[in-house]
């Protein structure tokens, strides 16, 4: 137990700024609530109705960030992959939020009058607040990423500063005498912009990762990763729908029971913050253990988190007994009497919920085993909406009410226990057999402008043109111009450029062989154009060797490849074999050589990865044969290709 208590208090110590965020947030939001209450009753109702809708928007980004944080922490040792997964989650969040925004804008009456049960005079405030909803969704995602990276201190600032801005805005408007709803909407937008800016700058300024959320995406999610992403996303959204149905059921059953439940939710919500902070830190630890295949250690973290959850709940129950009754004395007799029955029922419900949250929200999803949980959430929401319809036939009884809303949580807990005991949740996402790193058994590289890059091709093509001029010096200008026109080349006496591939085709057609140019090329010294180039580092090429055999397939002669490799210090011994067309024929496609490599090694197209710069010579044949391919520009890295 000594190790456990060290772990327990160490977890809170590590997440102290996370807990401070929840506490400060609760206090400041209370101030915002007081300031909002200064509005006229209809305006206040309008504001509260939209803020309730806004919660659905935050659930969208939270659902995506839950998955992204798993990908980030199981790959925390790779800066590139952390950046790419974070950016991918950002784009997915923005896409989902845009879809939600379109629904809000298209059906304002349904959202406010049908769901919100409120009829506004006009929808100006509604449309302005739609912008705020989008901003909060985006900022919430980025703040969740700061949490995933354990940047709790920075996240504290990003969370609290926008609320401070909101309070200042409310106060300024109140004392300026322009305390109107549309102006308050603008205050919310300003706070949203502050939140987005702070979070984006914090991610980009991070010393270790320097995450630019707008960076170009090269990462491709596997089927398993998409499953994790979508199950997390829909589970959070459907959970929120179920929570809404729970409130509807209690409200329709009895005002007193609903108010008691809502009162307990508000007064004891701080414990939810403690639990969330505790599990958030634990989740990061478990994810990083799974990413390193430290399954025994991950299981130990999971076990300790369960014990810690029960301890937090015990404190929750004791405090509720000590505080709830005295706080309720000032209420009416009916409300006070209900507390004697409500508190034990409510505490028991939260024991089940705390344990289910621990399993479902943070541990089971780490290995991508969230489908069962999603099904349970769907069934739970349907069940709660059915109870909303049948509520008129039920007796008004607090034990019955709490028993009805406990059923889905009990089912969820049982399902989670079964999956947890089987230990199928312990999985490294990178071990997915369908991931590229686990499929590829052979890597084929182009040579020119792939293994080395950055040379001045314009200078090189001019050299080729000059050789053409000298070789066909017996031709007149008009004859040369007419000849080159057939090959799609514009002929100019000054600064004449031509690709050597075209020159080889001309020589083959006119003289039957391209050897005169190829022999001349082999005897050339390294020209200034090539001296400006750079080679892909040897350490990056060697990383591909752990996937399987490495080959070079090029349209250059072997002698030229060897000369260039020596100049750039490219170690050709790393490669199994070098295949080359030597452009002796018009057929410069590498399709035949790709097929030859597959036949010699008994490989399927899905087992081969082609890396090259040419769309026609490298990518098209690879695509035709259904191989994996990566088109490079100015070099490449192992992580960039594989991810």
Secondary structure, DSSP 8 states (H G I E B T S, - for coil): -HHHHHHHHHHHHHTHHHHHHHHHHHHHHHHHHHHHTTS-HHHHHHHHHHHHHHHHHHHHHHHHHHHHHHHHHHTTT-HHHHHHHHHHHHHHHHHHHHHHHHHHHHTHHIIIIIIS----S-SHHHHHHHHHHHHHHHHHHHHHHHHHTT-HHHHHHHHHHHHHHHHHHHHHHHHHT---HHHHHHHHHHHHHHHHHHHHHHHHT-TTT---TTS-------HHHHHHHHHHHHHHHHHHHHHHHHHHHHHHH-HHHHHHHHHHHHHTHHHHHHHHHHHHHHHHHHHHHHHTT-HHHHHHHHHHHHHHHHHHHHHHHHHHHHHHHHHHTTS-HHHHHHHHHHHHHHHHHHHHHHHHHIIIIIIGGGGT--HHHHHHHHHHHHHHHHHHHHGGGS---HHHHHHHHHHHHHHHHHHHHHHHHHTTT---GGG-TTSHHHH--EEEE--TTTTEE---HHHHHHHHHHHHHHHTTTS-HHHHHHHHHHTT----SSS----HHHHHHHHHHHHS-SHHHHHHHHH----HHHHT-EE--HHHHHHHTTTSEEEEEESS-HHHHHHHHHHHT--GGGSSEEEE-TT-SS----HHHHHHHHHHHT--GGGEEEEES-IIIIIHHHHHTT-EEEE-SS---HHHHH-
